[in-house]
Amino acid sequence: MRLYESTFIVDGKAPETEIDKCIEKFSQVIKETGGEILKTDKLGKRELSYKIGSSKDGFYVYFELKLNEGAVAELERNYRIV
């Protein structure tokens, strides 16, 4: 297994429960693929460089992970779904 860092952005207008739900969903995907989460950090709400849809800001979440190579593709696939 290799070490990876991953950061994803949740809509800045989303409530705290929605952010926690996303973290839980991605954590579950990581565990199901045999990965391990070393660190989870909520970096907070920040202004985006450019609008995504109608959002000017987003809530950043950082993961430090140990993953197998196949798990990376599955995690990226799930990032696109949500």
C-alpha positions as a LaTeX table, in Angstrom:
\begin{tabular}{lrrr}
\hline
Residue & $x$ (\AA) & $y$ (\AA) & $z$ (\AA) \\
\hline
Met1 & 0.00 & 0.00 & 0.00 \\
Arg2 & 1.10 & 3.53 & $-0.76$ \\
Leu3 & 0.56 & 6.81 & 1.03 \\
Tyr4 & $-1.78$ & 9.31 & $-0.62$ \\
Glu5 & $-3.22$ & 12.72 & 0.16 \\
Ser6 & $-6.64$ & 13.67 & $-1.09$ \\
Thr7 & $-8.67$ & 16.85 & $-0.75$ \\
Phe8 & $-12.27$ & 17.28 & $-1.79$ \\
Ile9 & $-14.59$ & 20.27 & $-1.75$ \\
Val10 & $-18.20$ & 20.31 & $-0.55$ \\
Asp11 & $-20.57$ & 23.12 & $-1.53$ \\
Gly12 & $-20.03$ & 26.05 & 0.85 \\
Lys13 & $-23.79$ & 26.38 & 1.39 \\
Ala14 & $-24.08$ & 22.78 & 2.64 \\
Pro15 & $-24.90$ & 22.31 & 6.34 \\
Glu16 & $-22.40$ & 20.62 & 8.68 \\
Thr17 & $-24.43$ & 17.38 & 8.57 \\
Glu18 & $-24.02$ & 17.21 & 4.78 \\
Ile19 & $-20.25$ & 17.61 & 5.11 \\
Asp20 & $-20.10$ & 14.87 & 7.74 \\
Lys21 & $-22.20$ & 12.63 & 5.48 \\
Cys22 & $-19.72$ & 13.09 & 2.62 \\
Ile23 & $-16.77$ & 12.33 & 4.89 \\
Glu24 & $-18.51$ & 9.17 & 6.13 \\
Lys25 & $-19.36$ & 8.04 & 2.58 \\
Phe26 & $-15.79$ & 8.45 & 1.33 \\
Ser27 & $-14.40$ & 6.85 & 4.50 \\
Gln28 & $-16.61$ & 3.84 & 3.85 \\
Val29 & $-15.36$ & 3.55 & 0.25 \\
Ile30 & $-11.76$ & 3.68 & 1.48 \\
Lys31 & $-12.35$ & 0.97 & 4.11 \\
Glu32 & $-14.25$ & $-1.27$ & 1.66 \\
Thr33 & $-11.32$ & $-1.23$ & $-0.76$ \\
Gly34 & $-8.88$ & $-2.24$ & 1.98 \\
Gly35 & $-7.50$ & 1.24 & 2.57 \\
Glu36 & $-6.69$ & 2.98 & 5.82 \\
Ile37 & $-7.35$ & 6.59 & 6.82 \\
Leu38 & $-4.41$ & 8.05 & 8.71 \\
Lys39 & $-5.73$ & 11.58 & 9.10 \\
Thr40 & $-8.92$ & 13.51 & 8.38 \\
Asp41 & $-8.87$ & 17.28 & 8.61 \\
Lys42 & $-11.71$ & 19.71 & 8.00 \\
Leu43 & $-9.87$ & 22.68 & 6.55 \\
Gly44 & $-12.92$ & 24.91 & 6.57 \\
Lys45 & $-14.77$ & 27.18 & 4.22 \\
Arg46 & $-12.73$ & 29.11 & 1.68 \\
Glu47 & $-13.41$ & 31.24 & $-1.35$ \\
Leu48 & $-12.96$ & 29.42 & $-4.65$ \\
Ser49 & $-10.74$ & 30.86 & $-7.38$ \\
Tyr50 & $-13.70$ & 30.73 & $-9.76$ \\
Lys51 & $-17.38$ & 29.88 & $-9.50$ \\
Ile52 & $-18.42$ & 26.25 & $-9.69$ \\
Gly53 & $-22.06$ & 26.31 & $-10.66$ \\
Ser54 & $-23.48$ & 29.11 & $-8.54$ \\
Ser55 & $-21.05$ & 28.61 & $-5.63$ \\
Lys56 & $-18.32$ & 31.11 & $-4.82$ \\
Asp57 & $-17.02$ & 29.20 & $-1.83$ \\
Gly58 & $-16.50$ & 25.62 & $-0.70$ \\
Phe59 & $-15.72$ & 23.58 & 2.39 \\
Tyr60 & $-12.39$ & 21.75 & 2.05 \\
Val61 & $-11.77$ & 18.31 & 3.57 \\
Tyr62 & $-8.32$ & 16.64 & 3.60 \\
Phe63 & $-7.54$ & 12.92 & 3.88 \\
Glu64 & $-4.16$ & 11.28 & 4.43 \\
Leu65 & $-4.51$ & 7.65 & 3.30 \\
Lys66 & $-2.90$ & 4.30 & 2.70 \\
Leu67 & $-4.42$ & 2.75 & $-0.44$ \\
Asn68 & $-3.89$ & 0.00 & $-2.95$ \\
Glu69 & $-3.57$ & 1.18 & $-6.54$ \\
Gly70 & $-7.02$ & $-0.08$ & $-7.54$ \\
Ala71 & $-8.63$ & 1.79 & $-4.66$ \\
Val72 & $-7.51$ & 5.15 & $-6.04$ \\
Ala73 & $-9.67$ & 4.75 & $-9.14$ \\
Glu74 & $-12.68$ & 3.73 & $-7.02$ \\
Leu75 & $-12.28$ & 6.74 & $-4.73$ \\
Glu76 & $-11.98$ & 9.10 & $-7.71$ \\
Arg77 & $-15.10$ & 7.53 & $-9.24$ \\
Asn78 & $-17.04$ & 8.18 & $-6.02$ \\
Tyr79 & $-15.80$ & 11.78 & $-5.88$ \\
Arg80 & $-17.37$ & 12.38 & $-9.29$ \\
Ile81 & $-20.71$ & 10.79 & $-8.30$ \\
Val82 & $-21.38$ & 13.01 & $-5.30$ \\
\hline
\end{tabular}
